[in-house]
Amino acid sequence: MTLWQRLIESGKRLFDVNVEDEPLPADLACAPDPNDVSFTAAVVGLGAKMAKADGRVSDQEVMMFSRVFQTDPKDAAAVRRVFNLAQQTVSGYESYARKIGRKYAARPCLLEGVLDGLFMIATADGVVTNDELTYLETVSEAFGFSEATFRRIKAGHMGPDRNDPYHILGVAHDADFDDIRQTYRRLMADHHPDRVIQSGAPREFEAAAHDKAAAITSAFAKIKAERGLLTAS
């Protein structure tokens, strides 16, 4: 009997079961407890709600779920039934996210893997809606991830936002702050309006240079705020 068949046979009981909050042994690395069926049920519920976030569940999303979470192709019909069951019985995805977030708080790599899978479901049909992004951000917060971590994960699937401060400075989201500060100082030196004009650029470029310098300064300030380094320069 496959995992999906067991899930279907257990039916609503699985989707109502609570994930225990006790910490798990550290030697399980980034994997969930292989016997933690309630974790599987929670992930199914999250995947179903992710697929449903834009109002409908597409075949591409179900297929992506099967691929991401390594279901057997012959279980495709069973996966669809699990999705339908989850949509009918999961009262709120936030509770599922919080429960597995608490239980696996010491394994952020596992939680990030789940969030990566949800992003892949969201992007499976080629369009990520605002409702889907809100869903993903809410799950990320329930997992205990910071705004910067969510932005990094999102950028890995959708590319960086134009307003992403790390993108503006051209540094990695996990870059050391000293490296970020050096990059900021170099960019400010290169793009300071006075230097732009002194380099022989037309006066018309001065306004653009001011805007560029302002964007660089703002990006650096946002990174400092995110990292709790408001007094760093």
N, C-alpha and C positions, 0 to 999 in steps of 0.2 A: 504494500500500500504506500503510495507516495505521500510526501508531506502535504501536498495540496488536497489530496483525498481525505487525509486526516483532518485538515482544517475544515473542509466542507462538512464532514460527518459530525464534527464537534459543533459546527454552526455557531449560533449566537453566543453560546457559552464562552467560546474563545475570545470573542470580541468584547465580552463583559469582564473577563478576568483581569485582575489587577497585577501589574508588574511589581514585584517586590522591591522595596527600597534598600534592602541590605546590600552593602558593597560586595563585589565578587572577588575571588582570588586574582592576584595581580599576574599570575602566570598565563592568563588567557590572552595576553597581548592585546591585539586590536579586534579580536573576534568575540562574538557573544557566546554565552554558554550554549553549547550545542543542544542541550535539553530544554532551553528556555523557549518553550512554544509560545508563551505570551509575548515575547519579544517579536517573534515571527508574525504573530497576529497583529501587533501594534504597527509593524512595518507595512503589512498588507493594508491596514486601515489608513496609514499615512499615504501610501501609494495611491489608494483608491480616491482619497480626498484630493490629492494632488491632481490626478487625472480629471477629477470632477470640478476643480476650482474654476474653470472657465465655462462651466455650465453643461459640459458634455464629456463623454469618455470616447476617445477615438480608438480605432484598431491599432494605430501606431503607438499610442500610449500603453495599451495593454501589452503589445509586443515588446516595447522597450522595458516595461516592468519585468517581463519574463526573462529578458536578456540580462538586465542589470542585476537582478537578484537570482540569476542562474536557475531558472526553472526549466524543466525538460520540455522540449517542443511538443511532445505528445500530451502535455498537460495544459495546452493553450485554452481549451474549453473550460477546464477546471479553474484556471486563473481568472477567466472572464466571470465565472460564477462567484468566485471569492470577491472580486471587485464589486459585483452587484450586491452581494451580501454586506460588504463593508459599507457601501453607500447607504444601505437601508438601516443599519444598526449602529454605526459609529456616531455617537451623539456629538462629539467635538474632537477635532484632531489635536487641539491644544493639550488636552489631558493625556493623550497617548504620547505626544512629544515630551511633555514634562516628566512622565513616568520613566520612559527609557532614558531621558536625559539625566535624571537623578541616579538611576541604577548604574549607568555607564559613564558617569561624570569623570571617572579616572581614566577613561579610554576615549579621549577626544578624536582619535583617528577612526574609531568605529562610528562615532556619531557623524563625523565629517563624511564618512563613506555613505551613510544613509542619506545625508543631505545631498551629496553628489548624485546619488541615484534619483532623488526627487527632482533635481535640476534636469537630469537626462530625460525623465518622463515629461517634464514641462516643455522641453525643447524638441520633443519627438515629432510634433506636428508642424514645426517650423516657426511657430509664433508663441511668444511668452506674453501673456496679458498682464495687466496691472493687478488683477485679482490673484493670478498665480504668483507674481512677485511678492505680494502681501503675504500670501500663504507661506512661501519659502522663508521670508524674513521672520515671520512669527515662529515657525519651527526652529529656525536658527537661534532665536532668542530663548526659546524653551530649552534648547540644548545647552544654553549657557555661553554661546559664542558672542564675542564682541561685534560691534558694528564693522570694525576693520577686518575681522576674520570673515564675516559674511561677504563683505565687499571683495575680498580676495577670492573666495570660493565662487562667487557670482562671476567675477572677471574670468575665471578659468573656463567657464561654460559659455559666457555671452560676450566676452571682451570687456575691457574697462569702460566705465562711464567717462564722458568728457570732463566731468567735474570731480572725478576721483583724484584726491590730492596726491596720491602716490603716482598716478598716471601723469599728472601735470609735472611733477618733479622728475619723472622717469626713473623711479626707484622701485624695488620690489616691496611688497607688503610686509615681508618679514625682514627687511633690511635693518641693520644695526643703526641706532639713532645717530651715532657719530658719523656714519657714512651719509646718512640723510642730511645732516647739518652741513657737511662739507659740500654735498651736491647743491644744497640751497645757496650757500655762499658763492659757489662758482657760477650758478645760474644768475644770481643777482648781479655779480660782477660783469657777466657777459651781456646781460639785458638791461642794465641800468640805462635810463633815458639819456643821461649825459654822455655815457660811453657810446651809445648808438649814434648820437649826433656827432660826437668827436671822431667817430670812425668814417665820417663822410656821407652817412645816409641822409637822404632828403629830409627837410623839416617835417614833411607830411608824415614821416614815420614816427615822429615823437609821440603822438597820441597813442599809437599802437604799442610803442615801447612802454609807456606808462601803464597801459592795460595789462601787458605781459608781466611787468614787475609786480603789479598788484595781485595778479593771479598766483604768481610764485610765492609771494609773501603770505597770501591767504592760505594756500595749500600747506605751507610749512606750519602755520599757526594751527590748522586743523589737525595735523599729525601730532603736534605737541599736545594739544588738548586731549586727543584720543589716548595718548600714552601717559597722560598725567604729568606732563613736563612743561607746564605753562610758564615756568620761570627760566627754562633753558633757552639759549640763543645760539 
